[in-house]
Amino acid sequence: MPQQTNLPFDNLGIAPKILEILDRMRFIHPTPIQYKAIPIGIEGKDIIGVAQTGTGKTLAFAIPIIQRLSQKGGNCLVLAPTRELAIQIDETFRKIAPRFGIKTAVIIGGVSIHIQIMALRKKPRVLIATPGRLVDHMQRRTLTLSNVNILVLDEADRMLDMGFLPQIQR
């Protein structure tokens, strides 16, 4: 169980509908990274968050993204270094996003590209991808990033260590 603060989520500027969902999920108190990142993300400011695995980082960026997308236009791209992490991120988003009519799609290697193309045709607002497969789709012209106004580089240090800099730059 990640360390929590003693403050409730409702002090962070989170929309009431998201607070209800968090309450149903039995999330009562934010973790330190959530407490620091959520209000900044809701304002639409850039965040560089550093925290250990298991501290609630994904929810720290998912909540503000869902809130902003539900209030404004645009889309979000989340880049992750591994398929496993991309799937975990999607699972977190799917706990909240569908209640706002926000669809997600996971674009990763090792999965049929045709299934991913079908998912992209459903116009997801949140795209969670590994760099290599994202570039593959861009080269095939099966997706465009023109409406992306929110970008998350999850575990950016790890992606750079894995040699993904050229794909990230594209």
N, C-alpha and C positions, 0 to 999 in steps of 0.2 A: 504494500500500500504506500503510495507516494506521500511525502510530508505535505501537510495541509496548513493553510493559514487559519486563523480563528474568525476571519471575516466572511460574511456570506457573499455569494455570487451577485446578489442584487445591488451591491455597492459599485459595480463595475461598468454600468451603463448598458447592460445587456437587455435586449428587448424582452418584454413580459412573456411572449410565446416561447422564446428560447429558455427563459428561466423555468417555465412550467415543464419543459422537456427535461432539463437538467434535474429538476426536482423528482420527476418520475424515474429518472435514471439513478436516483439516490446520490447525486452529486450535490453536497451541501456547501462545502467550503472549497475555494480554489486552492490549487497548489501555488507555491511562490512564483513559478514562471507564468502561470495563468493570471495571477493577481497583477503582475507587472505588465504582461503583454496584451491582455484583452482590451483594456481601455485605449491603449495606443493604437491597436489594430482597428478598433471601432471608429476611431478618428481618421483612419486611412493613412496613417503615418507608417514609414518604413520601420521594421523591427529586425534587430539581430539578436536572436535568443540563443543562449547557451545554457543547457541543463542536461543532466544525466538522463540516460534511458529510463523510462518508466515514471517520469515526473509530470506527464500530462502535456507535453509540448504540442502534440497534434491537436488536442482540444483547444489549446491556447491560440492556435491560428485558425482552427476550423470555425469557432464561434464568431469571431469578427468577420470572417469571409462570408459565412452564411448570412449574417445580419446585413452586411453591406450589399451583397447580391440581391437579397430580398427587397431592399429599398431602392437600389439603383440598377442601371443596366450594366452590361459587360459580363466578362467571364473570368475564371481563375485557372491558372496553370500551376500545378504542384509538381515539381521535379523531385524524384527520389532516386537514390543510387541502386536500389535492388527491387526485384519483383515483390519480394516478401514485404518490404516496407511499403511499397505502393499499395498493396492489397490491404495492409493494416490501416493505412491512411483512409482508404476508401471506406472501410468498415466504420471508422469514426464518423466520417461525413454522412454516411447513410443512416446513422442514428438520429440525425437532426434535419438534414437537407430536404428529404422528401416531403416533410410537413410544410415546406415552403414552396413546393413545386420545383425544386432545384434538383436536376438530374446530374449524376456523376458518370464518368467513364474512366476505366483503367486501361492504359496503353502501355503494355510491357512485352518484352520478348518472351518466347516460349509458349505463346498463345496464338491461335489462328488469327492472322491479320484480317481475314474476312469477317470474323465475329466482331473484331474491333471496328471495322468500317461500318458495320450495321449499328453498333453502339454510337458511333460518331454521327450517323444520320439522324439520330434521335435528339440532336442538338443539346448535349450536356453543357451545363454552365460551369461545372468543375471538372477539369481534366487532370488526371493523376497519371504521370508517365515516368518511365525511365528515359534517360537522354537518347540512347541508341534507337529505341523504337519510335520515339517522337520524331527524330530526324528522318527515319525510314518513312513515316507517314507524310512528313512535309515534302520529301522528295517525290513521293507518289501523288502528291497533291490531294490527299484524302482528308486533310485538315488544314485549317488556317488559324493563325494566332492573332489575326487582325482585331478581334474583339476582346482580347485578353487585356484586362486592366489591373489584375492582381497576379503577382508571381511569388511563389514560395519555392525556395531552394532548400529542401529538407536534407539535413546532413550534407551541406555544401562541402565541408572539408573532406568528407569521405568520397564524394563524387570527384573532387579534384585529385585525391589520392589514387582513385581508380582510373585516372586518365580521361575523364569525360570533359575536360575543358574545351576541346574543339566543338563538341556537340552542344555544350551550353552556350558558347559564343554564337552559334548559328541561330 
